[in-house]
Amino acid sequence: MSTTEPTTARRTVLTSVNPATGEVIDTHPIADEEAVAAAVAKARTAAASWGALSYSDRKRYLLRWSTRLVEKSDELCDLIHLENGKTRDDAFLELLLTLEHISWAAKNAEKVLKTKKVSAGALMSNFGAYIEQRPLGVIGVIGPWNYPIYTPNGSIAYALAAGNAVVYKPSEFSTGIGNFVAQAFAEANPELPDGIFTTINGYGETGAALVRADIDKIAFTGSAATGKKIMAAAADRLTPVLLECGGKDAVIVAADADVTAAADAVAYGATMNSGQTCAGVERVYVDASVRDKFVAEVKRILTDVHPGSDGKAAYGPMTMPSQIDIVRRHIEDALKNGGTAVLGGLDSIKGAFIEPVVLVDVDEDSAAVREETFGPTVTIRTVNSIDEAIDLANDSTYSLGSTVFSRKHGLEIARRIKAGATSVNSVLGFAAISALPFGGGRDSGIGRIHGAPGMLEFTTPHSIAVQRFAIPGMALMSYSRTASTMKLLRRVVPILHGRNK
């Protein structure tokens, strides 16, 4: 599932390296199919006891985990900086969002999942009707490298809060980080049995083994191409999938926008984490009346923004080396197809570090507009109306996130955008609000993480109908029903359902 895997002969140990320097950080044994099956079997046993706990007990254990991550925050942020490449400040912000979601999941699981009584209807008025949400059992999670704790936690914390055990394969580019987070859970809760939350390390074949294993759902974050392969493999056992497969998120800047605020948001959203953000800014559609001011302001801001690995850097290196070639290809294609670089260009690519690149008037059919770039670049196109901007924003195979800047019509415009989430007059606001579900459709994936919908992803509904008392002659699901009962029903049905004109 990674294009950078070593040859089969070397697949016994995974080597973690610093993307800024290439320095070896650590090595990890690779889990083969047998090891994956053993981890899942252990999780299956642990799931029985974990799922039987009360919501308050699971809440206590999850919040202990959160506290442990806070206690080890400096060590964790240093590791994220070292293995992922992002700045320590951005690592801390990622940890903060992770803690927010652990807290929300722990504290809201009972409210979201508790048994609910529903109406049985007139025909079955002698019944009580209830819906229970039961944990699925064992959840397999395959995480990304770009947000190595925040993104997988959208599945891990919610699955755990719902009563499931989790087997987690972190990305080969953030293996140490994934192991650190799982170890923190064990350290915070030494009395719990092994297997509630465990990691397996490896490359694509380890993830493939997890998909084939005896799990009850697979949650994956990564490319659409790999997501499709996972979905196909999961079909063999009819294993349900939750897929978050990236985006090509658009920003609409209306004529009445706060242009300075919009430019600041676009500059940050396009380059934060080296542009390696699935819901970051990749495309901008700006009204002609404010276009020049907006472009000038974006350029002004990003002129002073630079990557690096020291304390002065705004963002770090590209984490995955193969992504650099994609960024280069997109810039080349944009310039070849009529686009102009008002800031940066091909010479912005300096090894693992890429300076900000701002491209204007790029053809909508170019790779820079159609494909996910995942680098610190942004395309800006001038539009003559909001209708044109919305049409262009929606003309994508992705539908993950989006942003609208408008003083008077932001919500109205947001409701017309085909995306899983929209932030109005800010960037990525939805990602920091735990109650809001996150995810998209088409090539952006299937299902949702976060919020109540994200919690429900890791449960299955169980319907219970309880006959409270018998009505003589009204045993409809029985051969004892009478002719007079059927005659009565024929008179009642038109009254109940025949007056709907």
C-alpha positions in Angstrom: 0.0 0.0 0.0 3.1 2.2 -0.1 5.1 2.9 -3.2 8.3 3.1 -1.2 8.3 -0.4 0.2 11.6 -2.4 0.2 12.0 -5.6 -1.6 10.6 -8.8 -0.1 14.0 -10.0 1.0 14.3 -7.0 3.3 10.8 -7.1 4.8 11.6 -8.2 8.3 12.5 -4.8 9.8 11.0 -1.4 9.2 13.5 1.5 9.4 12.1 4.9 10.5 14.0 7.9 9.3 14.0 11.6 9.8 12.5 13.1 6.5 14.6 16.3 6.9 18.0 14.6 7.2 17.5 10.9 6.2 18.9 10.0 9.7 17.8 6.6 11.0 15.6 7.1 14.1 14.6 3.6 15.0 13.8 0.1 13.6 10.7 -1.9 14.2 10.0 -5.6 13.5 7.5 -6.1 10.7 4.3 -8.0 11.5 3.7 -10.8 9.0 0.3 -12.4 8.4 0.7 -14.7 11.4 1.6 -11.9 13.7 -1.4 -9.8 12.5 -3.7 -12.8 13.1 -2.3 -13.2 16.6 -2.9 -9.5 17.4 -6.4 -9.7 16.1 -7.1 -12.8 18.2 -5.8 -11.1 21.3 -8.0 -8.1 20.5 -11.0 -10.4 20.1 -10.5 -11.7 23.6 -10.0 -8.2 25.0 -13.0 -6.8 23.2 -15.3 -9.1 25.3 -14.2 -7.6 28.6 -13.8 -4.0 27.3 -17.2 -4.0 25.6 -18.8 -5.3 28.8 -17.6 -2.3 30.8 -19.9 0.6 31.6 -19.7 3.8 29.7 -18.4 5.5 32.9 -15.6 2.9 33.2 -14.5 3.3 29.6 -14.7 7.1 30.0 -12.3 6.9 33.0 -9.8 4.7 31.1 -9.9 7.0 28.0 -9.4 10.1 30.1 -6.4 8.5 31.9 -4.9 7.9 28.4 -5.5 11.6 27.6 -3.8 12.6 30.8 -0.8 10.4 30.0 -0.4 12.0 26.6 -0.4 15.4 28.3 2.3 14.2 30.8 4.4 13.0 27.9 3.6 15.8 25.5 7.1 17.2 25.2 8.5 13.8 24.3 5.6 13.1 21.9 6.0 16.4 20.1 9.7 15.9 19.8 9.1 12.5 18.2 6.5 14.0 15.8 9.0 16.7 14.8 11.7 14.1 14.3 9.8 11.3 12.5 7.1 13.3 10.7 9.0 16.6 10.1 6.4 19.1 11.2 7.3 21.9 13.6 7.0 21.3 17.3 4.3 24.0 17.5 2.3 22.2 14.8 2.9 18.9 16.6 1.5 20.4 19.8 -1.6 21.8 18.0 -2.2 18.3 16.5 -1.9 16.8 20.0 -4.4 19.4 21.3 -7.0 18.5 18.7 -6.3 14.8 19.5 -7.0 15.4 23.2 -10.2 17.3 22.3 -11.5 14.3 20.4 -10.6 11.7 23.1 -12.4 13.9 25.6 -15.5 14.2 23.4 -15.7 10.5 22.6 -15.2 9.5 26.2 -17.8 12.0 27.6 -20.4 11.6 24.9 -20.4 7.9 24.1 -23.3 7.1 26.6 -25.4 10.0 25.2 -24.9 8.9 21.6 -25.2 5.1 22.1 -27.5 4.5 25.0 -30.6 2.4 24.3 -33.4 4.5 22.8 -37.1 3.9 23.0 -39.0 4.5 19.8 -42.7 4.6 18.8 -44.2 1.2 17.9 -46.9 2.8 15.9 -50.7 2.4 16.1 -50.8 -1.2 14.6 -48.3 -2.4 17.2 -49.3 -0.2 20.2 -49.1 -3.1 22.6 -45.4 -3.4 22.0 -42.4 -1.5 23.4 -39.7 -0.8 20.7 -36.1 -0.2 21.5 -32.8 0.4 19.6 -29.5 -0.7 21.2 -26.1 0.3 19.7 -23.7 -2.6 20.1 -19.9 -2.4 19.6 -18.8 -4.2 16.4 -16.0 -6.1 18.2 -12.5 -5.6 16.7 -11.7 -2.6 14.5 -8.7 -2.5 12.2 -7.2 1.0 11.7 -4.7 1.9 9.0 -3.4 5.4 9.7 -1.7 8.1 7.6 1.6 9.8 8.1 0.6 13.5 7.6 -1.4 13.8 10.9 -0.1 10.7 12.6 -2.1 11.1 15.9 -5.0 13.4 15.1 -6.4 11.6 12.0 -6.2 7.9 13.2 -7.6 9.0 16.6 -10.8 10.0 14.8 -11.3 6.2 14.5 -9.3 4.9 17.5 -10.8 7.0 20.3 -14.4 6.7 19.0 -14.1 3.0 18.4 -12.7 2.5 21.9 -15.4 4.7 23.5 -18.0 2.6 21.7 -16.7 -0.6 23.3 -14.5 -2.0 20.6 -10.9 -3.2 20.7 -8.5 -1.7 18.1 -5.6 -3.1 16.1 -3.8 -0.2 14.6 -1.2 -0.2 11.8 0.5 3.2 11.7 2.0 4.5 8.5 5.5 3.2 7.8 6.5 6.9 7.9 5.2 7.4 11.4 5.5 4.0 13.1 7.3 5.2 16.2 4.6 7.8 16.8 1.8 5.2 16.5 3.6 2.9 18.9 4.1 5.8 21.3 0.4 6.6 21.5 -0.6 3.0 22.0 2.0 2.5 24.7 0.7 5.6 26.5 -2.8 3.9 26.6 -1.2 0.8 28.2 0.9 2.9 30.6 -2.2 4.9 31.7 -4.2 1.7 32.3 -1.9 -1.1 33.5 -4.8 -3.1 35.0 -6.5 -3.6 31.7 -5.9 -6.7 29.7 -3.6 -6.7 26.7 -5.2 -6.3 23.3 -7.7 -3.5 23.8 -5.5 -1.1 21.8 -2.4 -2.6 20.1 -0.2 -1.7 17.1 1.2 -3.8 14.3 4.1 -2.4 12.3 4.9 -2.8 8.6 4.4 -1.8 5.0 1.5 -2.4 2.7 1.5 -6.2 3.1 0.9 -5.8 6.8 -2.0 -3.5 6.2 -3.3 -6.0 3.6 -3.1 -8.8 6.2 -5.1 -6.7 8.6 -7.8 -6.2 6.0 -8.0 -9.9 5.4 -8.0 -10.8 9.2 -10.9 -11.6 11.4 -11.9 -8.0 12.1 -15.3 -6.4 12.2 -14.5 -3.2 10.3 -11.5 -1.5 8.7 -10.9 2.2 9.0 -8.4 3.6 6.5 -6.9 7.0 5.7 -4.8 7.4 2.6 -5.0 7.7 -1.2 -8.2 6.9 -3.2 -6.3 4.3 -5.2 -5.3 2.4 -2.0 -8.7 2.9 -0.5 -10.3 1.1 -3.6 -7.9 -1.8 -3.1 -8.8 -2.1 0.5 -12.5 -2.0 -0.3 -12.1 -4.8 -2.9 -10.1 -6.9 -0.4 -12.6 -6.3 2.4 -15.4 -7.5 0.1 -14.1 -11.1 0.4 -15.4 -11.3 4.0 -18.0 -8.5 3.6 -16.0 -6.5 6.1 -17.4 -3.0 6.4 -15.1 -0.1 5.5 -14.6 3.5 6.6 -12.4 5.3 4.1 -11.0 8.8 4.2 -9.2 9.2 0.9 -8.1 12.8 0.6 -9.4 15.9 -1.1 -8.9 18.7 -3.5 -10.5 21.3 -1.3 -11.7 24.6 -2.8 -12.0 28.1 -1.3 -14.5 30.6 -2.6 -13.7 34.3 -2.0 -16.8 36.4 -2.7 -16.9 40.0 -3.7 -18.0 41.0 -0.1 -15.3 38.9 1.6 -12.8 40.2 4.1 -10.0 39.9 1.7 -7.2 40.2 4.2 -8.7 37.4 6.4 -9.3 35.3 3.3 -5.7 35.7 2.1 -4.3 34.8 5.6 -6.5 31.7 5.7 -5.5 30.6 2.2 -1.8 31.2 2.8 -1.9 29.1 6.0 -4.3 26.4 4.7 -2.3 25.8 1.5 1.2 25.5 3.2 0.7 24.3 6.7 2.3 20.9 7.3 4.0 21.4 3.9 0.6 21.3 2.3 0.3 17.7 3.4 -3.3 18.2 4.6 -6.2 16.3 3.1 -8.6 19.1 3.9 -6.1 21.9 3.3 -6.5 24.6 0.6 -5.6 23.5 -2.9 -7.9 25.5 -5.2 -9.2 29.1 -4.8 -11.9 30.8 -6.8 -11.9 34.5 -6.2 -14.3 37.2 -7.5 -12.8 39.4 -10.1 -13.6 42.6 -8.1 -11.2 41.6 -5.3 -8.8 39.3 -7.3 -5.8 41.6 -7.5 -5.9 42.6 -3.8 -6.3 39.0 -2.8 -3.5 37.6 -4.9 -1.2 40.4 -3.8 -2.0 39.7 -0.1 -1.4 35.9 -0.5 1.9 36.6 -2.2 2.9 39.1 0.5 2.2 36.7 3.3 3.9 33.6 1.7 7.0 35.6 0.7 8.0 35.5 4.3 7.0 31.8 4.9 9.7 29.3 4.6 10.2 25.6 5.3 13.0 24.1 7.5 13.8 21.9 10.4 14.8 24.6 12.9 12.8 26.7 15.3 12.3 29.5 12.8 10.6 27.3 10.1 7.0 27.8 9.3 6.6 24.2 8.2 8.8 21.2 7.7 10.0 18.8 5.0 7.9 16.6 2.7 7.4 13.5 4.8 7.1 11.0 2.0 9.9 11.4 -0.7 7.8 10.2 -3.6 5.3 13.0 -3.0 8.0 15.5 -4.2 7.8 14.1 -7.7 4.0 14.6 -7.7 4.4 18.3 -6.6 7.0 18.8 -9.3 4.8 17.2 -12.0 1.8 19.4 -11.0 3.8 22.6 -11.1 5.2 21.7 -14.5 1.8 20.8 -15.9 0.3 24.0 -14.5 2.9 26.2 -16.2 2.7 24.2 -19.4 -1.1 24.8 -19.5 -1.2 28.6 -19.3 -0.7 29.0 -15.6 1.6 31.7 -14.1 3.6 31.4 -10.9 3.3 34.7 -9.1 5.4 33.2 -6.3 7.9 30.3 -6.5 8.0 27.7 -9.3 10.0 24.6 -10.1 13.0 26.1 -8.4 11.0 26.2 -5.1 11.7 22.4 -4.8 14.9 22.2 -2.8 15.3 18.6 -1.8 12.9 17.6 0.9 11.9 21.2 1.4 9.5 23.0 -0.9 9.0 26.8 -0.8 5.4 28.1 -1.2 4.2 28.2 -4.8 1.2 30.3 -5.9 -0.2 29.6 -9.4 -2.8 31.7 -11.1 -4.9 31.2 -14.2 -4.2 27.5 -14.3 -6.3 25.5 -16.8 -9.0 23.6 -14.9 -8.1 20.4 -16.7 -4.5 20.4 -15.5 -3.2 18.0 -13.0 -2.6 20.8 -10.5 -6.4 21.4 -10.4 -7.8 17.9 -10.9 -5.4 15.8 -8.8 -4.6 16.0 -5.1 -1.2 17.7 -4.9 -0.4 17.4 -1.2 2.3 20.0 -1.3 2.7 23.7 -0.4 1.1 24.9 -3.6 -2.2 26.6 -4.4 -4.0 27.5 -7.6 -6.0 30.7 -7.9 -8.7 31.3 -10.6 -10.7 34.5 -11.2 -14.5 34.1 -11.5 -17.2 36.6 -12.4 -19.9 35.3 -10.1 -20.7 33.1 -7.2 -22.5 30.7 -9.4 -19.4 30.2 -11.5 -17.3 29.7 -8.4 -19.7 27.1 -7.0 -19.8 25.3 -10.3 -16.0 25.1 -10.4 -15.7 24.2 -6.8 -18.1 21.3 -7.2 -16.5 20.1 -10.5 -14.1 17.6 -8.8 -13.9 13.9 -8.1 -13.2 14.8 -4.5 -15.7 16.2 -2.0 -14.0 16.4 1.4 -13.8 20.0 2.8 -14.3 23.5 1.6 -14.1 27.1 2.7 -16.2 30.2 1.9 -15.3 33.8 2.6 -18.3 36.2 2.4 -19.5 38.7 5.0 -23.2 38.4 4.1 -23.8 35.2 2.1 -21.3 32.7 3.6 -23.9 30.2 4.9 -26.0 30.4 1.8 -22.9 29.7 -0.4 -21.8 26.9 1.9 -25.1 25.0 1.5 -24.5 24.8 -2.2 -21.1 23.3 -2.1 -20.8 19.5 -2.6 -18.5 18.6 0.3 -18.5 16.8 3.6 -17.7 19.9 5.5 -17.4 23.7 5.0 -15.8 26.4 7.1 -17.2 29.9 6.7 -14.9 32.9 7.1 -12.1 30.7 8.5 -10.2 27.7 7.4 -10.6 24.1 8.7 -12.9 25.3 11.5 -14.8 22.0 11.2 -11.8 19.9 12.0 -11.4 21.4 15.5 -15.0 21.0 16.5 -15.4 17.5 17.9 -19.2 17.3 17.5 -19.0 17.8 13.8 -18.5 14.7 11.6 -15.7 14.7 9.1 -15.5 12.9 5.8 -16.5 13.1 2.2 -17.8 11.2 -0.8 -16.7 10.2 -4.3 -12.9 9.9 -4.3 -12.8 11.4 -0.8 -14.1 8.2 0.7 -16.9 6.5 2.5 -18.3 7.2 6.0 -17.5 9.7 8.7 -15.2 10.1 11.7 -15.9 12.5 14.7 -19.1 13.5 16.4 -22.1 11.2 16.9 -22.0 9.9 13.3 -18.4 9.0 13.8 -19.3 7.1 17.0 -22.1 5.2 15.3 -19.7 4.0 12.6 -18.2 1.6 15.1 -21.5 0.1 16.4 -24.3 -1.9 14.9 -28.0 -1.3 15.8 -29.9 -4.1 17.5 -33.7 -3.7 17.4 -35.9 -5.1 20.2 -39.7 -5.4 20.1 -41.3 -6.4 23.4 -45.0 -7.3 23.6 -46.2 -5.7 26.8 -49.7 -7.3 26.7 -51.8 -9.3 24.3 -54.8 -8.0 22.5 -57.4 -10.8 22.1 -57.8 -11.7 18.4 -55.0 -9.3 17.3 -52.2 -11.8 17.2 -51.3 -10.8 13.6 -48.2 -12.9 13.4 -50.1 -16.1 14.2 -52.5 -18.6 12.6 -54.8 -17.9 15.5 -55.8 -14.5 14.0 -59.5 -14.4 13.2 -61.6 -13.4 10.2 -63.2 -10.7 12.2 -59.7 -9.2 12.9 -58.9 -9.1 9.2 -62.3 -7.5 8.5 -61.5 -4.9 11.2 -58.1 -4.2 9.7 -59.6 -3.6 6.2 -61.8 -0.9 7.7 -59.0 0.7 9.8 -56.3 0.8 7.1 -58.1 3.4 4.9 -58.5 5.6 8.0 -54.8 5.3 8.9 -53.2 5.4 5.4 -55.9 6.3 2.9 -56.3 10.0 3.6 -52.9 11.4 2.5 -54.0 13.5 -0.5 
